[in-house]
Amino acid sequence: MSAVTDTAPVVVPKGVLGQSVRDSLVIAQRNLIRMSRIPEMLIFGLIQPIMFVVLFSYVFGGSMNIGGSTDPSTYREFLMAGIFAQTVTFATAGAGAGIADDMHKGLIDRFRSLPMARGAVLTGRTLADLVQTALTLFVLAVVALLVGWRTHTSVGEVLGAFALLLLTGYAFTWIGALIGLSVRTPEAATSGGLIWLFPITFVSNAFVDSSRMTPWLRHVADWNPFSATVQACRQLFGNPGLSPSDAWPMQHPVWASLIYSVLIIVVFRTLAVRKYRSATA
């Protein structure tokens, strides 16, 4: 509890909204301090996406046909938007496990005894996860550059793509928060947070061209929120492999990704806060 009570006060406007913001920032700071004291959490979180980059780049790079080319460097540029998107969405499992761990250890009950906004515990946790995801993306981008990934657009568009990725990752952490509140153990939260992510990330345009899928599967992939983010990032990075599709999310991927992310945040934040109140009542 010292990580919560010893933090410096954050100056925000008074009132209900001001208190909620202050409490959320305090909880976020508490979680960031905790993460800094357990560096292996960040290290293990980096190993998986780096392995995906290296394995997919060198194992499948020469056998994938992207836009009529089997050049490994073309596939590396095609691949990275999918790896980036997969990395931010897989942070969902960590968010769920962290909240489930706090519930299991009774830390949430301690927070309940403090005069703080109810939703601040979840908001603070998701904000801390967002910071960790941003750091992971930075390291992953450096690794991608080392294996040959390049962008071909302006700095503003590249930064816009990373901002879109962080928004998507933040949206998915609210799904993880709901899962973490709905299970009894951190282990169950980790399993529950990953099992549904695999079909979402692989039934998409992340690793293969969706136009090569069977018609019904391609339709699912083109309307997949994950695919919209991947398509948007390829467009903003100037990378090859934009899915040629009549589906609205594939023709307007940036707007589709923004809309999907906002809807996920609104729906799952509401459900998570409601679940939090009932679980700690």
DRENDO-1510 file (C-alpha; in Angstrom, 1 decimal, always signed):
<recs>
REC; n; res; u; v; w
REC; 1; MET; +0.0; +0.0; +0.0 .
REC; 2; SER; +3.0; +2.3; +0.3 .
REC; 3; ALA; +3.0; +2.8; -3.5 .
REC; 4; VAL; -0.4; +4.4; -3.2 .
REC; 5; THR; -0.1; +6.5; -0.1 .
REC; 6; ASP; +3.4; +7.8; -0.7 .
REC; 7; THR; +2.8; +9.2; -4.2 .
REC; 8; ALA; +2.9; +12.9; -4.7 .
REC; 9; PRO; -0.5; +14.6; -5.1 .
REC; 10; VAL; -1.6; +15.3; -8.7 .
REC; 11; VAL; -3.1; +18.7; -9.2 .
REC; 12; VAL; -6.4; +18.5; -11.1 .
REC; 13; PRO; -9.7; +20.4; -11.1 .
REC; 14; LYS; -11.9; +19.9; -8.1 .
REC; 15; GLY; -15.2; +18.0; -8.3 .
REC; 16; VAL; -16.3; +14.4; -9.1 .
REC; 17; LEU; -14.5; +14.4; -12.4 .
REC; 18; GLY; -11.4; +15.9; -10.9 .
REC; 19; GLN; -11.3; +13.3; -8.1 .
REC; 20; SER; -11.7; +10.5; -10.6 .
REC; 21; VAL; -8.8; +11.8; -12.7 .
REC; 22; ARG; -6.6; +12.2; -9.7 .
REC; 23; ASP; -7.4; +8.8; -8.3 .
REC; 24; SER; -6.8; +7.1; -11.7 .
REC; 25; LEU; -3.4; +8.8; -12.1 .
REC; 26; VAL; -2.4; +7.7; -8.6 .
REC; 27; ILE; -3.4; +4.1; -9.3 .
REC; 28; ALA; -1.6; +4.3; -12.7 .
REC; 29; GLN; +1.5; +5.5; -10.9 .
REC; 30; ARG; +1.2; +2.7; -8.4 .
REC; 31; ASN; +1.1; +0.1; -11.1 .
REC; 32; LEU; +4.0; +1.7; -13.0 .
REC; 33; ILE; +6.1; +1.6; -9.8 .
REC; 34; ARG; +5.2; -2.1; -9.4 .
REC; 35; MET; +6.2; -2.9; -13.0 .
REC; 36; SER; +9.5; -1.1; -12.6 .
REC; 37; ARG; +10.3; -3.3; -9.6 .
REC; 38; ILE; +9.5; -6.5; -11.5 .
REC; 39; PRO; +11.6; -5.9; -14.8 .
REC; 40; GLU; +11.1; -9.5; -15.8 .
REC; 41; MET; +7.5; -8.7; -16.6 .
REC; 42; LEU; +8.6; -6.3; -19.3 .
REC; 43; ILE; +11.4; -8.6; -20.5 .
REC; 44; PHE; +9.1; -11.5; -21.0 .
REC; 45; GLY; +6.5; -9.3; -22.6 .
REC; 46; LEU; +9.2; -8.3; -25.2 .
REC; 47; ILE; +10.4; -11.8; -26.0 .
REC; 48; GLN; +7.3; -13.1; -27.7 .
REC; 49; PRO; +6.8; -10.2; -30.3 .
REC; 50; ILE; +10.6; -10.2; -31.1 .
REC; 51; MET; +10.4; -14.0; -31.7 .
REC; 52; PHE; +7.4; -13.5; -34.0 .
REC; 53; VAL; +9.3; -10.8; -36.0 .
REC; 54; VAL; +12.4; -13.0; -36.4 .
REC; 55; LEU; +10.6; -16.3; -37.1 .
REC; 56; PHE; +8.0; -14.9; -39.5 .
REC; 57; SER; +10.6; -12.7; -41.3 .
REC; 58; TYR; +13.1; -15.4; -42.0 .
REC; 59; VAL; +11.1; -18.6; -41.9 .
REC; 60; PHE; +8.1; -17.5; -44.1 .
REC; 61; GLY; +9.6; -14.5; -45.8 .
REC; 62; GLY; +10.7; -16.2; -49.0 .
REC; 63; SER; +7.5; -18.3; -49.4 .
REC; 64; MET; +4.8; -15.6; -49.2 .
REC; 65; ASN; +3.4; -13.9; -52.3 .
REC; 66; ILE; +2.6; -10.2; -51.5 .
REC; 67; GLY; +1.4; -8.2; -54.5 .
REC; 68; GLY; +3.0; -10.7; -56.9 .
REC; 69; SER; +6.4; -10.6; -55.2 .
REC; 70; THR; +8.0; -13.3; -53.1 .
REC; 71; ASP; +10.9; -11.0; -52.1 .
REC; 72; PRO; +11.6; -11.5; -48.3 .
REC; 73; SER; +12.0; -7.8; -47.8 .
REC; 74; THR; +8.5; -7.2; -49.2 .
REC; 75; TYR; +7.0; -9.6; -46.7 .
REC; 76; ARG; +8.9; -8.0; -43.8 .
REC; 77; GLU; +7.3; -4.7; -44.6 .
REC; 78; PHE; +3.9; -6.4; -45.0 .
REC; 79; LEU; +4.4; -8.3; -41.8 .
REC; 80; MET; +5.2; -5.5; -39.3 .
REC; 81; ALA; +1.8; -3.9; -39.2 .
REC; 82; GLY; +0.4; -7.2; -38.2 .
REC; 83; ILE; +3.0; -7.8; -35.6 .
REC; 84; PHE; +2.6; -4.4; -34.1 .
REC; 85; ALA; -1.2; -4.9; -33.9 .
REC; 86; GLN; -0.8; -8.4; -32.4 .
REC; 87; THR; +1.5; -7.0; -29.7 .
REC; 88; VAL; -0.8; -4.3; -28.5 .
REC; 89; THR; -3.8; -6.7; -28.4 .
REC; 90; PHE; -2.0; -9.4; -26.6 .
REC; 91; ALA; -1.4; -7.0; -23.8 .
REC; 92; THR; -5.0; -7.8; -22.9 .
REC; 93; ALA; -3.9; -11.0; -21.2 .
REC; 94; GLY; -1.5; -9.1; -18.9 .
REC; 95; ALA; -4.2; -6.6; -18.0 .
REC; 96; GLY; -6.6; -9.3; -17.1 .
REC; 97; ALA; -4.1; -11.3; -15.1 .
REC; 98; GLY; -3.0; -8.2; -13.1 .
REC; 99; ILE; -6.5; -7.3; -12.1 .
REC; 100; ALA; -7.3; -10.9; -11.2 .
REC; 101; ASP; -4.2; -11.0; -9.1 .
REC; 102; ASP; -5.2; -7.8; -7.2 .
REC; 103; MET; -8.7; -9.4; -6.7 .
REC; 104; HIS; -7.2; -12.7; -5.5 .
REC; 105; LYS; -4.8; -11.0; -3.0 .
REC; 106; GLY; -7.5; -8.8; -1.6 .
REC; 107; LEU; -5.9; -5.6; -2.7 .
REC; 108; ILE; -9.1; -4.4; -4.3 .
REC; 109; ASP; -10.8; -4.6; -0.9 .
REC; 110; ARG; -8.1; -2.3; +0.5 .
REC; 111; PHE; -8.8; +0.2; -2.3 .
REC; 112; ARG; -12.5; +0.1; -1.4 .
REC; 113; SER; -11.7; +1.3; +2.1 .
REC; 114; LEU; -10.2; +4.5; +0.6 .
REC; 115; PRO; -12.2; +7.6; -0.3 .
REC; 116; MET; -11.6; +7.2; -4.1 .
REC; 117; ALA; -13.6; +6.9; -7.3 .
REC; 118; ARG; -14.8; +3.3; -8.0 .
REC; 119; GLY; -13.7; +3.3; -11.7 .
REC; 120; ALA; -10.3; +4.7; -10.9 .
REC; 121; VAL; -8.8; +1.3; -10.0 .
REC; 122; LEU; -9.6; +0.0; -13.5 .
REC; 123; THR; -8.7; +3.2; -15.4 .
REC; 124; GLY; -5.4; +3.5; -13.6 .
REC; 125; ARG; -4.5; -0.1; -14.4 .
REC; 126; THR; -5.3; +0.3; -18.1 .
REC; 127; LEU; -3.3; +3.5; -18.3 .
REC; 128; ALA; -0.3; +1.8; -16.7 .
REC; 129; ASP; -0.7; -1.0; -19.2 .
REC; 130; LEU; -0.8; +1.6; -22.0 .
REC; 131; VAL; +2.5; +3.0; -20.9 .
REC; 132; GLN; +4.0; -0.5; -20.9 .
REC; 133; THR; +2.6; -1.2; -24.4 .
REC; 134; ALA; +4.1; +2.0; -25.7 .
REC; 135; LEU; +7.5; +1.0; -24.4 .
REC; 136; THR; +7.1; -2.4; -26.0 .
REC; 137; LEU; +6.2; -0.9; -29.3 .
REC; 138; PHE; +9.2; +1.3; -29.3 .
REC; 139; VAL; +11.6; -1.6; -28.7 .
REC; 140; LEU; +9.8; -3.7; -31.3 .
REC; 141; ALA; +10.0; -0.9; -33.9 .
REC; 142; VAL; +13.8; -0.8; -33.4 .
REC; 143; VAL; +14.0; -4.6; -33.9 .
REC; 144; ALA; +11.8; -4.3; -37.0 .
REC; 145; LEU; +14.2; -1.7; -38.5 .
REC; 146; LEU; +17.1; -4.0; -37.8 .
REC; 147; VAL; +15.5; -6.9; -39.8 .
REC; 148; GLY; +14.7; -4.6; -42.8 .
REC; 149; TRP; +11.3; -3.0; -42.1 .
REC; 150; ARG; +11.0; +0.5; -43.6 .
REC; 151; THR; +8.3; +3.2; -43.8 .
REC; 152; HIS; +7.6; +5.3; -46.9 .
REC; 153; THR; +5.4; +8.1; -45.7 .
REC; 154; SER; +5.7; +11.3; -43.6 .
REC; 155; VAL; +6.7; +11.4; -40.0 .
REC; 156; GLY; +3.2; +12.5; -39.1 .
REC; 157; GLU; +1.6; +9.6; -40.7 .
REC; 158; VAL; +4.0; +7.1; -39.0 .
REC; 159; LEU; +3.3; +8.7; -35.6 .
REC; 160; GLY; -0.4; +8.5; -36.4 .
REC; 161; ALA; -0.1; +4.8; -37.1 .
REC; 162; PHE; +1.5; +4.2; -33.7 .
REC; 163; ALA; -1.1; +6.4; -32.0 .
REC; 164; LEU; -3.8; +4.2; -33.6 .
REC; 165; LEU; -2.1; +1.1; -32.4 .
REC; 166; LEU; -1.9; +2.4; -28.9 .
REC; 167; LEU; -5.6; +3.3; -29.0 .
REC; 168; THR; -6.5; -0.2; -30.2 .
REC; 169; GLY; -4.3; -1.7; -27.4 .
REC; 170; TYR; -6.0; +0.5; -24.8 .
REC; 171; ALA; -9.4; -0.5; -26.1 .
REC; 172; PHE; -8.5; -4.2; -25.8 .
REC; 173; THR; -7.2; -3.8; -22.3 .
REC; 174; TRP; -10.7; -3.1; -21.2 .
REC; 175; ILE; -11.7; -6.5; -22.5 .
REC; 176; GLY; -8.9; -7.9; -20.4 .
REC; 177; ALA; -10.1; -5.9; -17.4 .
REC; 178; LEU; -13.6; -7.5; -17.7 .
REC; 179; ILE; -12.1; -11.0; -18.0 .
REC; 180; GLY; -9.9; -10.4; -15.0 .
REC; 181; LEU; -12.9; -9.4; -12.9 .
REC; 182; SER; -14.9; -12.4; -14.1 .
REC; 183; VAL; -12.5; -15.2; -13.1 .
REC; 184; ARG; -11.1; -16.4; -9.8 .
REC; 185; THR; -7.4; -16.7; -10.4 .
REC; 186; PRO; -4.7; -14.9; -12.4 .
REC; 187; GLU; -4.0; -18.2; -14.3 .
REC; 188; ALA; -7.5; -18.4; -15.5 .
REC; 189; ALA; -7.4; -14.7; -16.5 .
REC; 190; THR; -4.2; -15.3; -18.6 .
REC; 191; SER; -5.8; -18.3; -20.4 .
REC; 192; GLY; -9.1; -16.5; -20.9 .
REC; 193; GLY; -7.3; -13.5; -22.2 .
REC; 194; LEU; -5.4; -15.4; -24.8 .
REC; 195; ILE; -7.8; -18.1; -26.1 .
REC; 196; TRP; -10.0; -15.7; -28.0 .
REC; 197; LEU; -7.2; -13.5; -29.3 .
REC; 198; PHE; -5.7; -16.2; -31.5 .
REC; 199; PRO; -8.7; -16.5; -33.9 .
REC; 200; ILE; -9.0; -12.7; -33.9 .
REC; 201; THR; -5.4; -12.1; -34.9 .
REC; 202; PHE; -5.0; -15.1; -37.3 .
REC; 203; VAL; -8.4; -14.8; -39.0 .
REC; 204; SER; -7.3; -11.4; -40.3 .
REC; 205; ASN; -5.0; -9.8; -42.9 .
REC; 206; ALA; -2.1; -9.6; -40.4 .
REC; 207; PHE; +0.0; -12.4; -41.7 .
REC; 208; VAL; -1.5; -13.4; -45.0 .
REC; 209; ASP; -3.4; -11.5; -47.8 .
REC; 210; SER; -7.1; -11.9; -46.9 .
REC; 211; SER; -8.0; -12.0; -50.6 .
REC; 212; ARG; -6.5; -15.6; -50.7 .
REC; 213; MET; -9.0; -16.9; -48.1 .
REC; 214; THR; -12.2; -18.7; -48.9 .
REC; 215; PRO; -15.1; -16.1; -49.5 .
REC; 216; TRP; -16.9; -16.6; -46.1 .
REC; 217; LEU; -13.6; -16.5; -44.2 .
REC; 218; ARG; -12.4; -13.4; -46.1 .
REC; 219; HIS; -15.7; -11.7; -45.2 .
REC; 220; VAL; -15.1; -12.3; -41.5 .
REC; 221; ALA; -11.4; -11.2; -41.8 .
REC; 222; ASP; -12.4; -7.9; -43.6 .
REC; 223; TRP; -14.9; -6.9; -40.9 .
REC; 224; ASN; -12.6; -8.0; -38.1 .
REC; 225; PRO; -11.6; -4.9; -36.0 .
REC; 226; PHE; -8.1; -6.2; -35.8 .
REC; 227; SER; -7.9; -6.2; -39.6 .
REC; 228; ALA; -9.0; -2.6; -39.8 .
REC; 229; THR; -6.1; -1.5; -37.6 .
REC; 230; VAL; -3.6; -3.6; -39.6 .
REC; 231; GLN; -4.9; -2.1; -42.9 .
REC; 232; ALA; -4.7; +1.4; -41.4 .
REC; 233; CYS; -1.1; +0.9; -40.3 .
REC; 234; ARG; +0.0; -0.4; -43.7 .
REC; 235; GLN; -1.7; +2.6; -45.3 .
REC; 236; LEU; -0.1; +5.1; -42.9 .
REC; 237; PHE; +3.3; +3.4; -43.0 .
REC; 238; GLY; +3.2; +3.1; -46.8 .
REC; 239; ASN; +3.9; -0.7; -46.6 .
REC; 240; PRO; +2.7; -3.2; -49.3 .
REC; 241; GLY; -0.2; -5.6; -49.0 .
REC; 242; LEU; -3.3; -3.4; -48.6 .
REC; 243; SER; -6.2; -5.8; -48.8 .
REC; 244; PRO; -8.2; -5.2; -52.1 .
REC; 245; SER; -11.7; -5.5; -50.7 .
REC; 246; ASP; -15.2; -3.9; -51.1 .
REC; 247; ALA; -15.7; -4.1; -47.4 .
REC; 248; TRP; -16.1; -0.6; -45.8 .
REC; 249; PRO; -13.5; -1.2; -43.1 .
REC; 250; MET; -10.9; -2.1; -45.7 .
REC; 251; GLN; -11.6; +0.9; -47.8 .
REC; 252; HIS; -11.6; +3.4; -44.9 .
REC; 253; PRO; -9.4; +1.6; -42.4 .
REC; 254; VAL; -8.3; +4.6; -40.3 .
REC; 255; TRP; -11.9; +5.6; -39.6 .
REC; 256; ALA; -12.9; +2.0; -39.1 .
REC; 257; SER; -10.1; +1.4; -36.6 .
REC; 258; LEU; -11.0; +4.6; -34.7 .
REC; 259; ILE; -14.7; +3.7; -34.6 .
REC; 260; TYR; -14.1; +0.1; -33.5 .
REC; 261; SER; -11.7; +1.3; -30.7 .
REC; 262; VAL; -14.0; +3.9; -29.3 .
REC; 263; LEU; -17.0; +1.4; -29.4 .
REC; 264; ILE; -14.9; -1.2; -27.6 .
REC; 265; ILE; -13.8; +1.3; -24.9 .
REC; 266; VAL; -17.4; +2.5; -24.3 .
REC; 267; VAL; -18.9; -0.9; -24.2 .
REC; 268; PHE; -16.3; -2.8; -22.2 .
REC; 269; ARG; -15.4; +0.0; -19.8 .
REC; 270; THR; -19.1; +0.2; -18.9 .
REC; 271; LEU; -19.3; -3.5; -18.4 .
REC; 272; ALA; -16.0; -3.7; -16.5 .
REC; 273; VAL; -16.9; -0.9; -14.1 .
REC; 274; ARG; -20.3; -2.5; -13.5 .
REC; 275; LYS; -18.7; -5.9; -12.9 .
REC; 276; TYR; -16.1; -4.2; -10.5 .
REC; 277; ARG; -18.9; -2.7; -8.4 .
REC; 278; SER; -20.8; -5.9; -8.1 .
REC; 279; ALA; -17.7; -8.0; -7.5 .
REC; 280; THR; -16.6; -5.7; -4.6 .
REC; 281; ALA; -20.0; -4.9; -3.2 .
</recs>
